[in-house]
């Protein structure tokens, strides 16, 4: 374990509070130590806020919570842009035992209503825009008692509290005693999953399963330490933003935040990397795919586009195509992308790490201390090269029990918690992630796909990601979504919904023969660049807007599979007429 981390993330401590044991540790070590390096949308205004600042502000805000009747065990939903108050409030919640539930600014009224209702949240905290949405549904949320607005003019007539006016009444040196009943396994945070297969589910984390265990994420995947400045592109409504926050501060590094409220543009990302001393970048695969396009590679090579201090890059969210990893390394002069795997339910559990050679396209190896395995249906570890379920083995108890994954899903009706731990045929207990992978002779994991996304065609099990990655290598393809399409003889065949480049789309527009020719070209390309049985027997060219996605940008393959089943049934019905 790195000596820079104040508390061991490998053993559950008898007591722990992120605010006191981590943030105050760094504040006392060096009062000038910067925790948050913030810049506004235009990049013209910057702030450098110290660990001492956050220690002090979190005590004040926790004291404010007490005056407002917000207490340990209450759930507070927070929706705001990337402003420093978000981290101040988050730390205050952890300090006081108020269960923080971050949500994205992309939510509409009914989304907020659903989350307030099923979480039984007593408190809503947001900017003026999100508070306005909350007010429109608040009458349908009987547990909601307190609405706090972070900016603009609060509608006090509607009972909205002006955050800054209320906080102004709390002394700057206000003390706050962590509740004695708040322990390492007390509720800490709730996240809503993206809901790719149904309504969003509530994922409950404890005071340690994210706040402490993410020290492993920071040390082994992000390679963070004091002096490093880490930029994560995720909006703070997503669990990955909490990964960034908690892993950075555990390691005493500085978190960089750009309050960007515009749609992503690769040129702007390169400008930020050029202007600020960011050492570490984490971006989703979609961002890297844009950055390696030819026009962006040219800009990247200029004085205005060259990163100022970048030394370490990471990717997560979905597996990263091998071709993108190789191109990025070439254009940056040797910087590799360290791909990793984790879920809202877990910390990073498998990653490419600096102590190991990066295998492009691989998830890497299990993070030290994480009992991650690939198992068959009976719970036996699979042989190298054999596909199985990605699982965390559950063994031991107390301080020897791996605690870097969630407490469980909260049942929206009963409030009971289901930890989804299963005892398989061999008697061993596992948390099954719902994803499938294989492991090679060297111990590297290779992602196959979601267990319910895997295509079964004539006895062959085909992961959609590999087909999508192969299609992405073709110069005419921008994006694709691959699903199983019903077939009378093969059970399913591989179907690809393909988004073309503008030039390719123009070439086949209104020309059925040209479209058929491009279909054959893509099929032959897939046969050459992957195992032939995996090629898409069906290809449909679509606009980008056709692909259904979650608000976090992940393709909803389940919807496309339903579309294919419906089409199949309708076609069969017509044939019987």
BAVO-771554 format. One record per residue (C-alpha): y, x, z; residue number from 1. Coordinates in steps of 0.001 Angstrom, whole numbers, plus 500000, padded with zeros to 6 digits. Layout:
# BAVO-771554
(site (Y; X; Z); NUM)
...
This chain:
# BAVO-771554
(site (500000; 500000; 500000); 1)
(site (503482; 501230; 499132); 2)
(site (505444; 502312; 502178); 3)
(site (508523; 500482; 500890); 4)
(site (507012; 497061; 501711); 5)
(site (507800; 496104; 505333); 6)
(site (504768; 493846; 505993); 7)
(site (501205; 494224; 504702); 8)
(site (500426; 491613; 502037); 9)
(site (496684; 492264; 502383); 10)
(site (496181; 490901; 505885); 11)
(site (497457; 487619; 507268); 12)
(site (499816; 488481; 510143); 13)
(site (499824; 486573; 513421); 14)
(site (503481; 485733; 512842); 15)
(site (505708; 485994; 509786); 16)
(site (509025; 484720; 508495); 17)
(site (510371; 485967; 505170); 18)
(site (513995; 485800; 506337); 19)
(site (513499; 487800; 509506); 20)
(site (510608; 490100; 508610); 21)
(site (511641; 491015; 505069); 22)
(site (515320; 490281; 504362); 23)
(site (516598; 491335; 507773); 24)
(site (514389; 494419; 507592); 25)
(site (516176; 495610; 504446); 26)
(site (519571; 494530; 505809); 27)
(site (519104; 496657; 508922); 28)
(site (517727; 499583; 506936); 29)
(site (520896; 499720; 504816); 30)
(site (523678; 497101; 505198); 31)
(site (525011; 497990; 501717); 32)
(site (521644; 497474; 499997); 33)
(site (522081; 495023; 497082); 34)
(site (519666; 492082; 496959); 35)
(site (521219; 490053; 494107); 36)
(site (523099; 491349; 491076); 37)
(site (524652; 488237; 489505); 38)
(site (526688; 487602; 486363); 39)
(site (528090; 484406; 484894); 40)
(site (527420; 482845; 481508); 41)
(site (530077; 484904; 479700); 42)
(site (529040; 488199; 481395); 43)
(site (532663; 488634; 482508); 44)
(site (532256; 487953; 486238); 45)
(site (529723; 489789; 488361); 46)
(site (528735; 489783; 492017); 47)
(site (526628; 492210; 493990); 48)
(site (525354; 490497; 497146); 49)
(site (523606; 492507; 499833); 50)
(site (520556; 491783; 501932); 51)
(site (523004; 491595; 504863); 52)
(site (524870; 488820; 503057); 53)
(site (521725; 486761; 502601); 54)
(site (520580; 487337; 506175); 55)
(site (523935; 486080; 507447); 56)
(site (524270; 483163; 505018); 57)
(site (520744; 481946; 505615); 58)
(site (521409; 481806; 509362); 59)
(site (524595; 479776; 508720); 60)
(site (522880; 477384; 506332); 61)
(site (519903; 476936; 508659); 62)
(site (522428; 476063; 511372); 63)
(site (524017; 473578; 508968); 64)
(site (520623; 471998; 508383); 65)
(site (520310; 471468; 512132); 66)
(site (523672; 469679; 512314); 67)
(site (522624; 467425; 509414); 68)
(site (519279; 466559; 510975); 69)
(site (517275; 468495; 508372); 70)
(site (514381; 469918; 510342); 71)
(site (511144; 471869; 510112); 72)
(site (508590; 470038; 507961); 73)
(site (511179; 468078; 505966); 74)
(site (511011; 468500; 502198); 75)
(site (514190; 469417; 500310); 76)
(site (514312; 469190; 496530); 77)
(site (516800; 471607; 494981); 78)
(site (518053; 471492; 491393); 79)
(site (520860; 473765; 490309); 80)
(site (521873; 476350; 487720); 81)
(site (521376; 480029; 488481); 82)
(site (524072; 480345; 491142); 83)
(site (523841; 482556; 494273); 84)
(site (523732; 479489; 496521); 85)
(site (520219; 478759; 495261); 86)
(site (518859; 481932; 496880); 87)
(site (520950; 481466; 500021); 88)
(site (519572; 477955; 500465); 89)
(site (516027; 478980; 499621); 90)
(site (516087; 481685; 502275); 91)
(site (517588; 479274; 504808); 92)
(site (514751; 476820; 504131); 93)
(site (512124; 479497; 504761); 94)
(site (513944; 480554; 507915); 95)
(site (514083; 477003; 509284); 96)
(site (510696; 475784; 508051); 97)
(site (512255; 473236; 505701); 98)
(site (509840; 472877; 502770); 99)
(site (511712; 473961; 499655); 100)
(site (510835; 472180; 496405); 101)
(site (512602; 473789; 493407); 102)
(site (512827; 471669; 490251); 103)
(site (514241; 472341; 486811); 104)
(site (517685; 471248; 485651); 105)
(site (515969; 469727; 482601); 106)
(site (514693; 466750; 484608); 107)
(site (515997; 463302; 483753); 108)
(site (516575; 460440; 486199); 109)
(site (512996; 459106; 486182); 110)
(site (511607; 462627; 486704); 111)
(site (513771; 463064; 489791); 112)
(site (512810; 459617; 491041); 113)
(site (509097; 460442; 490692); 114)
(site (509436; 463754; 492526); 115)
(site (511502; 462271; 495347); 116)
(site (509018; 459453; 495811); 117)
(site (505732; 461371; 495746); 118)
(site (507013; 464334; 497795); 119)
(site (508627; 462041; 500403); 120)
(site (511625; 464373; 500253); 121)
(site (514294; 463657; 502841); 122)
(site (516906; 465927; 501235); 123)
(site (518234; 466458; 497732); 124)
(site (520391; 469502; 496961); 125)
(site (521951; 470010; 493551); 126)
(site (524904; 470617; 491291); 127)
(site (527174; 467752; 490220); 128)
(site (525025; 466902; 487201); 129)
(site (521746; 466640; 489100); 130)
(site (523357; 464822; 492033); 131)
(site (524642; 462190; 489596); 132)
(site (521077; 461694; 488351); 133)
(site (519816; 461495; 491925); 134)
(site (522379; 458836; 492873); 135)
(site (521195; 456609; 490030); 136)
(site (517671; 456479; 491506); 137)
(site (518298; 457060; 495228); 138)
(site (517913; 453368; 496106); 139)
(site (514271; 453593; 494983); 140)
(site (513561; 456592; 497221); 141)
(site (513245; 455284; 500797); 142)
(site (512625; 458679; 502422); 143)
(site (515808; 460233; 501031); 144)
(site (518401; 460606; 503804); 145)
(site (520670; 463475; 502745); 146)
(site (522264; 464383; 499395); 147)
(site (524148; 467688; 499187); 148)
(site (526320; 468777; 496244); 149)
(site (526923; 472441; 495484); 150)
(site (529877; 472239; 493089); 151)
(site (532610; 469930; 491848); 152)
(site (533990; 466984; 493803); 153)
(site (531314; 465279; 495880); 154)
(site (531231; 461479; 495996); 155)
(site (531603; 461214; 499744); 156)
(site (531930; 457464; 499409); 157)
(site (528329; 457398; 498253); 158)
(site (527340; 459570; 501192); 159)
(site (527172; 462855; 499280); 160)
(site (527896; 465949; 501384); 161)
(site (530089; 468723; 499982); 162)
(site (528034; 471847; 500668); 163)
(site (530877; 474348; 500870); 164)
(site (533106; 472083; 502965); 165)
(site (530267; 471476; 505414); 166)
(site (529293; 475137; 505542); 167)
(site (532922; 476133; 506167); 168)
(site (532619; 474505; 509599); 169)
(site (529732; 476790; 510548); 170)
(site (530840; 480167; 512015); 171)
(site (530070; 483187; 509837); 172)
(site (528118; 484758; 512705); 173)
(site (526236; 481593; 513646); 174)
(site (522873; 482438; 515219); 175)
(site (519679; 480594; 514373); 176)
(site (516370; 480857; 516166); 177)
(site (513262; 480482; 514014); 178)
(site (511268; 477519; 515402); 179)
(site (508441; 478685; 517674); 180)
(site (506106; 476222; 515973); 181)
(site (506699; 477816; 512549); 182)
(site (503697; 480002; 511759); 183)
(site (502299; 482022; 508837); 184)
(site (500342; 479051; 507531); 185)
(site (503019; 476410; 508050); 186)
(site (504176; 474610; 504866); 187)
(site (506717; 476705; 502988); 188)
(site (507220; 475611; 499368); 189)
(site (506181; 472863; 496963); 190)
(site (506078; 473248; 493188); 191)
(site (505297; 470613; 490606); 192)
(site (502925; 471728; 487875); 193)
(site (503889; 471250; 484234); 194)
(site (501569; 468293; 483882); 195)
(site (499750; 469238; 480683); 196)
(site (496871; 466821; 481383); 197)
(site (498587; 464108; 483423); 198)
(site (501443; 463456; 485868); 199)
(site (502789; 466587; 487587); 200)
(site (500854; 467590; 490683); 201)
(site (502325; 468936; 493916); 202)
(site (501234; 472481; 494723); 203)
(site (501753; 473363; 498384); 204)
(site (502302; 476955; 499474); 205)
(site (502512; 478256; 503022); 206)
(site (505010; 480585; 504651); 207)
(site (502817; 483505; 503520); 208)
(site (500856; 482474; 500394); 209)
(site (503973; 483043; 498261); 210)
(site (506655; 484618; 500491); 211)
(site (504444; 487488; 501701); 212)
(site (501574; 487729; 499214); 213)
(site (503985; 488243; 496313); 214)
(site (504512; 491756; 497644); 215)
(site (501318; 492481; 495689); 216)
(site (502983; 491102; 492551); 217)
(site (505987; 493342; 493065); 218)
(site (504049; 496514; 493824); 219)
(site (501179; 496377; 491371); 220)
(site (502517; 494474; 488367); 221)
(site (506297; 494775; 488419); 222)
(site (506305; 498315; 489852); 223)
(site (509310; 497502; 492043); 224)
(site (510916; 499596; 494766); 225)
(site (514411; 500175; 496177); 226)
(site (516725; 501223; 493353); 227)
(site (514990; 499070; 490709); 228)
(site (516859; 496115; 489184); 229)
(site (514609; 493306; 487994); 230)
(site (515514; 490577; 485494); 231)
(site (513228; 487580; 485145); 232)
(site (514213; 485079; 482464); 233)
(site (512645; 481993; 484075); 234)
(site (514893; 479206; 485277); 235)
(site (514470; 478738; 489018); 236)
(site (512795; 475347; 488676); 237)
(site (509593; 477196; 487770); 238)
(site (507199; 478981; 490090); 239)
(site (507687; 482199; 488141); 240)
(site (511281; 482351; 489353); 241)
(site (509947; 482328; 492917); 242)
(site (507545; 485103; 491911); 243)
(site (510597; 487138; 490890); 244)
(site (512651; 486370; 493980); 245)
(site (509940; 486953; 496571); 246)
(site (508285; 489970; 494945); 247)
(site (511657; 491695; 494401); 248)
(site (512887; 491281; 497944); 249)
(site (509523; 492186; 499471); 250)
(site (509842; 495531; 497684); 251)
(site (513510; 496081; 498536); 252)
(site (514598; 496003; 494891); 253)
(site (517563; 494121; 493411); 254)
(site (517146; 490828; 491579); 255)
(site (519310; 490488; 488458); 256)
(site (520464; 486980; 487547); 257)
(site (522304; 485853; 484425); 258)
(site (523615; 482314; 484883); 259)
(site (522722; 481461; 481300); 260)
(site (522978; 477749; 480499); 261)
(site (522591; 477965; 476733); 262)
(site (519406; 477784; 474660); 263)
(site (517660; 481133; 474394); 264)
(site (518951; 483537; 471759); 265)
(site (517409; 487010; 471333); 266)
(site (520771; 488638; 470536); 267)
(site (522193; 487536; 473894); 268)
(site (519169; 488926; 475746); 269)
(site (519658; 492295; 474090); 270)
(site (523357; 492264; 474950); 271)
(site (522564; 491699; 478635); 272)
(site (520054; 494561; 478633); 273)
(site (522696; 496738; 476999); 274)
(site (525520; 495926; 479423); 275)
(site (523728; 495989; 482783); 276)
(site (521508; 498650; 484451); 277)
(site (518377; 496497; 484368); 278)
(site (515280; 498641; 484847); 279)
(site (512603; 495936; 484750); 280)
(site (512261; 492923; 482464); 281)
(site (509857; 490003; 482642); 282)
(site (509915; 487499; 479793); 283)
(site (507505; 484914; 478412); 284)
(site (505570; 485724; 475227); 285)
(site (507859; 483476; 473178); 286)
(site (510810; 485749; 473985); 287)
(site (509009; 488964; 473025); 288)
(site (507856; 487323; 469789); 289)
(site (511505; 486678; 468925); 290)
(site (512681; 490131; 469983); 291)
(site (510234; 491902; 467664); 292)
(site (511344; 490035; 464528); 293)
(site (512760; 492348; 461865); 294)
(site (516429; 491332; 462231); 295)
(site (516259; 491808; 466009); 296)
(site (514520; 495155; 465703); 297)
(site (517451; 496341; 463569); 298)
(site (520007; 495221; 466170); 299)
(site (517913; 496707; 468976); 300)
(site (518257; 500121; 467323); 301)
(site (522094; 500009; 467383); 302)
(site (524373; 501282; 470153); 303)
(site (525278; 497665; 471035); 304)
(site (521667; 496497; 471188); 305)
(site (519943; 499419; 472892); 306)
(site (518891; 498737; 476522); 307)
(site (520938; 500670; 479046); 308)
(site (518290; 501445; 481686); 309)
(site (515094; 499584; 480811); 310)
(site (511860; 501354; 481788); 311)
(site (509286; 498643; 482589); 312)
(site (508456; 495353; 480836); 313)
(site (506146; 492519; 481823); 314)
(site (504922; 489289; 480311); 315)
(site (503326; 486190; 481809); 316)
(site (503076; 482452; 481329); 317)
(site (500700; 482566; 478376); 318)
(site (498664; 485448; 476962); 319)
(site (500600; 487887; 474791); 320)
(site (499540; 488681; 471245); 321)
(site (498320; 492252; 470746); 322)
(site (500521; 492701; 467668); 323)
(site (503651; 491898; 469684); 324)
(site (502705; 494416; 472390); 325)
(site (502272; 497158; 469785); 326)
(site (505509; 496357; 467927); 327)
(site (507524; 496273; 471162); 328)
(site (506193; 499667; 472175); 329)
(site (507185; 501110; 468808); 330)
(site (510728; 499688; 468796); 331)
(site (511464; 500703; 472418); 332)
(site (510187; 504240; 472079); 333)
(site (507101; 503801; 474201); 334)
(site (507770; 500982; 476687); 335)
(site (504609; 498936; 477062); 336)
(site (504456; 495272; 478018); 337)
(site (502328; 494809; 481115); 338)
(site (500775; 491388; 480598); 339)
(site (499456; 489541; 483644); 340)
(site (497778; 486372; 484763); 341)
(site (498610; 484009; 487581); 342)
(site (499300; 480340; 488152); 343)
(site (501666; 478101; 490065); 344)
(site (498785; 477947; 492535); 345)
(site (498561; 481741; 492932); 346)
(site (500408; 485002; 492964); 347)
(site (499684; 487403; 490094); 348)
(site (495956; 487925; 490485); 349)
(site (495172; 489963; 487353); 350)
(site (497508; 492384; 485628); 351)
(site (497933; 495418; 483474); 352)
(site (499095; 498014; 485987); 353)
(site (500560; 501491; 485698); 354)
(site (497522; 503046; 487344); 355)
(site (495380; 501847; 484420); 356)
(site (495628; 502222; 480667); 357)
(site (497092; 499133; 479028); 358)
(site (494706; 497384; 476670); 359)
(site (496941; 495255; 474408); 360)
(site (495831; 491643; 474456); 361)
(site (494033; 491993; 477793); 362)
(site (494990; 490349; 481084); 363)
(site (494336; 493692; 482759); 364)
(site (492341; 494127; 485958); 365)
(site (492370; 492202; 489246); 366)
(site (495270; 493157; 491504); 367)
(site (494090; 495257; 494494); 368)
(site (493060; 492993; 497329); 369)
(site (492413; 489984; 495080); 370)
(site (488715; 488910; 494910); 371)
(site (488965; 487781; 491284); 372)
(site (485766; 487324; 489294); 373)
(site (484373; 485697; 486155); 374)
(site (481461; 483428; 487069); 375)
(site (478955; 481159; 485378); 376)
(site (478336; 477526; 486314); 377)
(site (476110; 478586; 489240); 378)
(site (478660; 481006; 490718); 379)
(site (477041; 484208; 489508); 380)
(site (479287; 486965; 488162); 381)
(site (478887; 487128; 484390); 382)
(site (477782; 490221; 482533); 383)
(site (480378; 492193; 480535); 384)
(site (481338; 490340; 477371); 385)
(site (480010; 486999; 478617); 386)
(site (482512; 484168; 478947); 387)
(site (482861; 482332; 482252); 388)
(site (485276; 480680; 484662); 389)
(site (488089; 482712; 486215); 390)
(site (487655; 482292; 489970); 391)
(site (488850; 483605; 493310); 392)
(site (485941; 484145; 495677); 393)
(site (486532; 482708; 499121); 394)
(site (485036; 484724; 501966); 395)
(site (485961; 485877; 505414); 396)
(site (488348; 484095; 507730); 397)
(site (491594; 484603; 509564); 398)
(site (493359; 487879; 508759); 399)
(site (490537; 488968; 506421); 400)
(site (490835; 485886; 504231); 401)
(site (492755; 486398; 500955); 402)
(site (495806; 484173; 501313); 403)
(site (497655; 484684; 498015); 404)
(site (496921; 481234; 496668); 405)
(site (498029; 477726; 497484); 406)
(site (497126; 475587; 500457); 407)
(site (496145; 472807; 498055); 408)
(site (497338; 469863; 495985); 409)
(site (499128; 467158; 497949); 410)
(site (497744; 463703; 497220); 411)
(site (500767; 461593; 496305); 412)
(site (499264; 458457; 497880); 413)
(site (497732; 459724; 501121); 414)
(site (499545; 463005; 501693); 415)
(site (496199; 464719; 502233); 416)
(site (495689; 468238; 500900); 417)
(site (492877; 469155; 498512); 418)
(site (492377; 472916; 498285); 419)
(site (489982; 472588; 495317); 420)
(site (487591; 475141; 496809); 421)
(site (484096; 474520; 495460); 422)
(site (480704; 475632; 496690); 423)
(site (478588; 476467; 493645); 424)
(site (474816; 476499; 493235); 425)
(site (474362; 479966; 494710); 426)
(site (476082; 478880; 497915); 427)
(site (479263; 480904; 497374); 428)
(site (482724; 479358; 497610); 429)
(site (485318; 479732; 494886); 430)
(site (488725; 478518; 493822); 431)
(site (488212; 477825; 490129); 432)
(site (491435; 478335; 488200); 433)
(site (490476; 476077; 485289); 434)
(site (490798; 478987; 482876); 435)
(site (488051; 480928; 481147); 436)
(site (487769; 484624; 480340); 437)
(site (485338; 487449; 479762); 438)
(site (485267; 490888; 481366); 439)
(site (484586; 494087; 479447); 440)
(site (482616; 497178; 480507); 441)
(site (485771; 498749; 481957); 442)
(site (486579; 495743; 484161); 443)
(site (489432; 494374; 482029); 444)
(site (489710; 490591; 481773); 445)
(site (490196; 488889; 478378); 446)
(site (491611; 485371; 478313); 447)
(site (489689; 482716; 476374); 448)
(site (491617; 479537; 477174); 449)
(site (491794; 476554; 479449); 450)
(site (488364; 475222; 480313); 451)
(site (489319; 471885; 478809); 452)
(site (490903; 473471; 475716); 453)
(site (487868; 475460; 474611); 454)
(site (486543; 474200; 471268); 455)
(site (482795; 473603; 470909); 456)
(site (481945; 473851; 467216); 457)
(site (478292; 473883; 466122); 458)
(site (477335; 475613; 469350); 459)
(site (480136; 478176; 469166); 460)
(site (482726; 478118; 471971); 461)
(site (486117; 479031; 470541); 462)
(site (489241; 479742; 472558); 463)
(site (492367; 478355; 470882); 464)
(site (494537; 481295; 471909); 465)
(site (492614; 483809; 469807); 466)
(site (492986; 481643; 466698); 467)
(site (496692; 481129; 467422); 468)
(site (497159; 484883; 467888); 469)
(site (495428; 485584; 464576); 470)
(site (497569; 483061; 462722); 471)
(site (500695; 484612; 464271); 472)
(site (499869; 487874; 462493); 473)
(site (500446; 486182; 459130); 474)
(site (504036; 486641; 457852); 475)
(site (504371; 482940; 456931); 476)
(site (503571; 481630; 460422); 477)
(site (506150; 481122; 463157); 478)
(site (503988; 479248; 465639); 479)
(site (500743; 477314; 465810); 480)
(site (498770; 475056; 468110); 481)
(site (494997; 475042; 467829); 482)
(site (492729; 472266; 469106); 483)
(site (489274; 470862; 468504); 484)
(site (489177; 468106; 465894); 485)
(site (486203; 465663; 465926); 486)
(site (483582; 466299; 463258); 487)
(site (480400; 464383; 462459); 488)
(site (478208; 467418; 461905); 489)
(site (479747; 470146; 464077); 490)
(site (480942; 468018; 467010); 491)
(site (484341; 469697; 466664); 492)
(site (486015; 471949; 464150); 493)
(site (489007; 474191; 464655); 494)
(site (492242; 472450; 463679); 495)
(site (495547; 474340; 463474); 496)
(site (498958; 472709; 463471); 497)
(site (501111; 475385; 461848); 498)
(site (504883; 475867; 461853); 499)
(site (505957; 477941; 458851); 500)
(site (508871; 480249; 458272); 501)
(site (511741; 478710; 456308); 502)
(site (510779; 480602; 453154); 503)
(site (507134; 479542; 453341); 504)
(site (508059; 475937; 454091); 505)
(site (510407; 475861; 451101); 506)
(site (507694; 477326; 448872); 507)
(site (505251; 474480; 449536); 508)
(site (507769; 471629; 449918); 509)
(site (506607; 468704; 447777); 510)
(site (503960; 470849; 446097); 511)
(site (500438; 469827; 447151); 512)
(site (498825; 472594; 445131); 513)
(site (500991; 475260; 446756); 514)
(site (500192; 473811; 450208); 515)
(site (496480; 473900; 449439); 516)
(site (496775; 477471; 448242); 517)
(site (498565; 478532; 451436); 518)
(site (495917; 476740; 453510); 519)
(site (493184; 478750; 451809); 520)
(site (495204; 481934; 452238); 521)
(site (495556; 481356; 455995); 522)
(site (491872; 480529; 456336); 523)
(site (490816; 483685; 454539); 524)
(site (493314; 485666; 456608); 525)
(site (491719; 484345; 459814); 526)
(site (488239; 485166; 458564); 527)
(site (489345; 488733; 457913); 528)
(site (491192; 489229; 461176); 529)
(site (488868; 487462; 463626); 530)
(site (485244; 486393; 463835); 531)
(site (484685; 484210; 460738); 532)
(site (483326; 481241; 462698); 533)
(site (486685; 480913; 464446); 534)
(site (488760; 480232; 461365); 535)
(site (490585; 476853; 461237); 536)
(site (488672; 474505; 458941); 537)
(site (491636; 472142; 459103); 538)
(site (495285; 473138; 458817); 539)
(site (498264; 470825; 459023); 540)
(site (501767; 472114; 458327); 541)
(site (504302; 470619; 460740); 542)
(site (507900; 470999; 461861); 543)
(site (508477; 472795; 465160); 544)
(site (509616; 469549; 466796); 545)
(site (506223; 467985; 466033); 546)
(site (504440; 470147; 468614); 547)
(site (504480; 468374; 472008); 548)
(site (505536; 470706; 474802); 549)
(site (506090; 470569; 478518); 550)
(site (509625; 471173; 479728); 551)
(site (508547; 474729; 480518); 552)
(site (507691; 475273; 476835); 553)
(site (503891; 475180; 476955); 554)
(site (502148; 473304; 474158); 555)
(site (500424; 470118; 475293); 556)
(site (497157; 470658; 473475); 557)
(site (495698; 467589; 475175); 558)
(site (498122; 465359; 473247); 559)
(site (497195; 466965; 469945); 560)
(site (493493; 466540; 470752); 561)
(site (494099; 462852; 471480); 562)
(site (495952; 462528; 468166); 563)
(site (492994; 464034; 466326); 564)
(site (490520; 461735; 468074); 565)
(site (492640; 458703; 467224); 566)
(site (492883; 459735; 463589); 567)
(site (489117; 460269; 463481); 568)
(site (488421; 456825; 464917); 569)
(site (490862; 455160; 462524); 570)
(site (489312; 456956; 459566); 571)
(site (485827; 455845; 460613); 572)
(site (487016; 452281; 461012); 573)
(site (488515; 452255; 457514); 574)
(site (485336; 453674; 455998); 575)
(site (483366; 450720; 457372); 576)
(site (485591; 448119; 455720); 577)
